[in-house]
Amino acid sequence: MQDSESRRPVAEGKGKASAGSQVPGLWPAAMIALASGIACWFWLATNPGSANSPKDGGLAAASELAEVDDRDIAAALATMNGSSAFLARFKGRAAGCPLPLAWVSLVRAPGQPPGTVRLRSGAYFSPVFTLTDTPQRVAIPYPGAYETGSGELMALSAGGRAIIALRPAWHVAAQSDDAMRRVTWHPANRCKTQGG
């Protein structure tokens, strides 16, 4: 009799220990925390407005400009504003070296109404471009001295959200103010000296 009574508390203690080691609701809480973390990361990674917050004007990130190839100069100049003397600075000529140009593409953000955008690159102001669903490639002078490899590009009075194709693309929010983006490029020795 004493043996059976002495064994009973030990067995009951084992049952309580195993029940106490399992915390009810731990798995559901862990799954909810994990799902919340994934959803938050996804929202931050895909939110185009986070790249152009008003605090930094989009200057925190930088995009890379692509250079216009020499064979595309005529098509590039057809997308630009300026006097014939200004545009001649970008054409090949026997004496001296033409200034390089960069390409960007403009397109309306998906689901946005028609709008317009104008670019400022250094002292140059582009024509006003109508944003459509079809990307349009336009040329701009580099927004800083070519040799420096960096500068700031501005989108002026974009009516409707625009995507400016750089590397990576720049998502410009619908606005009445100007938006700015730091851009970079890889300067190359484009002009050879007469001796070699």
N, C-alpha and C positions, 0 to 999 in steps of 0.2 A: 504494500500500500504506500509506504513511504517512497519506494523507488518510483512508482508511477507519478506521485505528486511532485517529486523532485525533478522529474523529466518534463513535466508540463510547462513550467515557467521558461525553461530553455527553448522549447519548441515555440512557445508564444513569442519569446524575444526574437527568434529568427524570423518569424512572420512579420513582426513590426519593423525589423531592420530592412527586410527586402521591400516592404511597402514604403518605408521612408526614403529609400535610395531613389525611387522614381518620383520626380517632381511633376505633378500634374500640370499640363499646359506648356511645358518647356518646348516641345516640338512645334506646336502652332505659333508660339511667340517667335521662335527662331525663323520659321518660314515667312512670317509677316515682315520681320526685320529685313530679311534677305530680299524679299520682293520689293519692299520700299526702297532699299538701297539701289537695286537695279533700275527701278523706275526713275529715281532721282538722277542717277548717272545718265540714263538715256535722255531725259529732258534737258540736262545741262549740255550734253554733247551735241544735240540736234537743234537747240534753240538758236536761230540765226540772230536774234536780238542781243544775245549775250556777247557776241563778238564785236558789237558796235555800241557798247553802253555809252550813255551821255557823259560819264565821268572821264573817259579817255578819248572820246571821239573816234574810236576804232584804231588808235595809234599803238595799242599794246601789241597787236599782231601785225605781221608784215606779209605782203604777197610779192611774188616775183613777176616782173614784166618780161615779155618775150620780144625779142628784137625783130624788126622788119627786115627781111632778106632783101638784098640789092635788087633782085629781079621783080620784087613786089612794090618798089618805090612809087611807080605811077599810080597803082591802085590805092596805095596808102594816102598819097597826096590828094586824091579825089575825095577823101573823107574829111579833109581839114579846111579850116578857115585861114585866111591871111592874104596879104598882098602877094603879087608875083615875086617880088624881091625876097619876102620872107620864105615862101615855099621853095625858092631856088637854092636856099641854104641847105636843103635836104637832098638835092639832086646831085648826081655824079658830075664832076667837072674836071677839066684837064689840070687846072692849077688849084691846089688845095684839096682838102678832104671834106666830103659832105657830112653834115651832122646826122647821127643815127636817129631812127624813130623806133617807137615801141608799138605793139599791137595790144588792144584790149577788145573784148567782145561784150556787147550789151544785150540783155534780154529781160523781158518782164518776168517777175517772179510768178510761179504758178498760182492761178486763181485770182490774180490781181487785175483791177480795171486798167484801161489804157493810161499811160502816163508819159512823162518826158524826163530826160536827164541831160545835164550839160557837165562836161568835165573841165577841171582846171588843172593843168600840169605845169608847174612853175609859173611863168608869166603868160602862158598860152591858155586861151579859152576856146574850147571846141564849139562847133555848132550845137544847137539844141537837137537832140535825137529823140524820136518817138519810140517808146518801148513797145515791142511786139513779142509774140511767142517765138518768133524766129530770131536766133542770135544774129546780130550784125557786128561785123568786125570793123573797128575804127582805129586810126593811127593817132598817136600823140607824141610830141617831143618828150624826151626824158625830163622828169620834174626836178632835176638837179644836174649839176655838172656830171657828164657821162662818166668821167674817171672816178668819181666818188662811189658809184655803185648803189646809191640810195637817195630817196627823196620822199615827198609827200604828194599824193594824188587826192584831189577833192571832187566830190559829186555835188553839184549845185542844184538846189531846188528840185529834187526828184519827186515827181508827182506819181505816187504809187511805188510799191516795192520793186527794186531792180536787183539784178544779179550782174555784177561786173566780173567777167571771166579773167581772172588772174590765176596764179598758182599759189595758194588755194584761192577759190572764188571769194569775192567780197559781196556780201548780202547787204544792200543799202535799204534801210527802212523807209517807208513812206514818210515824208517830212516836208517842212517848208524851209528848214535851215540847211546849212551845208554839213556834209559828212566828210571826214578826212581819213585816209588810210596810208600807212607807211608802206612804201614799196622798195624793192631792191632789184638789182640786175647784176649781171657779170660783165664788167667792161672787158673789151677785147681790143687788141691792137689792130684796128681796122685799116689804117692807112700806112702804106709802105713809103719809105723815103725814096727819093729818085735814085740814089745809089744802090738800092738793093731791095 
